[in-house]
Amino acid sequence: MAYSLADFARFCSFLTLDNGKPFKLLPFEQDILRPYFKGATETVIILSKKNGKTTMLGALALYHLKNVPDAECVIGASSRDQATILFNQAAALVRRSGKRVAKTHWEIDGTVFDVRSGYRLIRLVDNPGARIRVLAADAGTADGVIPTLAIVDELHRHPSAELYGVFRDGLTPRNGQMLTISTAGAKLESPLGHLRQQAHALPSFKREGVRNSAISEDGAFAFLEWCLEDTDDVHDMKVVKRVNPAPWHTLKSLAQRHDSPGTTPAQWLRFACGIWTTGETPAIQPAEWDALRVDIGQVSEGEEVFGYISGTKEQAAIVLAAKRPENKLAVWADVLDVSDASLFDQCIDRLVEIGSRYSLAVMGYDSAWFSYPAEILTNRGLPMEDDRSVPLRLGIASGTLLRFIQSGDLMHDGNLKLREHVLKGAIKDNERGWRFLPTASNRALIALAMAVHSASFSESDVLMEVM
């Protein structure tokens, strides 16, 4: 049978998924791949997370390797680690599905694949020149590549269109093709955003239900996007299910994802609903934060508090957190700016005052910024603790803070400076997870997250010990 969608579906039936079941190509997956098998040079697919995009394209890479003479299949992403995720899916499909005939060799449907994960390389035993490989995100390392199939993963993360352009311009002239998969992005002014705008401007653009599609006049460029509209009810799981076509997404599983303390509003919109946020939306909404203001139960002098100080050369933020009954926390904040006195002198004086007014259990700080003042304060008897807000720590602390806010278990006094910083809480999200992105204008938010986590820290929270 010729290289075709029907033959690919047949090949998939030889593959075993991680749940032990055969890989059956679903109707929406066939819709995704139809333009590719009709000969589109570039196909761009935007679909919510956890809908099997990576597994499907891993299988397609194997099918391509098996059926295209001297196949050169390249996988690229914003980082080598991200690109390796798709490669690993392909390698795992081989290992789960094939009959092992040698140390690194597995036979599937009459073809023997040679999997060299350490080299991020899959070849054919009978045709070693045919291969699937991962290229580094640096576009310079991809110069000169002539792919028969180029797969670009999560284009929304790419800082520029350079790698995409290198792959596209390097395609084999006669039959080279390119597939790009991604979730919705945060910025329209991005490589994926520009592609999306160009697709929406094509005369063939149409919206059917929750799916946008477009194809260029010559059929060389195809675009598919599953997304809700801004006006849709993104908290109605029946509505959200429409842009999550994979059958394993149920109303229950979507609700669990929606209600998880680790799911931010921006993540839900982009990764579950397919809605572009057109910039980083606040992780914490104004109404959500303002609802936590209290007149009774604020941080009081003399009580035990857990603190953190975060800052830049021009501004510092101090946050205190105090425990309350029923696992609630009350917080207090102060923001200091450069004035006639040096910022570090102000910080030292303020922290000495705080130490005299409260029972300070600990004052966390980042030694990369506050090492010398911390040494002075330690000599004055304050319990200073180097607790650098590196990505892993800040990711855990960010999740803790969001959990307290969403559950209504955090109380504050309405400090306007703290509110300003909290509402500037953009999210940094990558393959390792999400965290608040520290900026010069939201240091009180970073201090808040670290102080809240410190106050709620338990012996079982071993993740914080990793660093």
Summary of the structure (lengths in Angstrom):
residues: 467
radius of gyration: 26.1
end to end distance: 54.6
largest distance: 81.7
contacts: 1547
relative contact order: 0.09
helix: 39%
strand: 24%
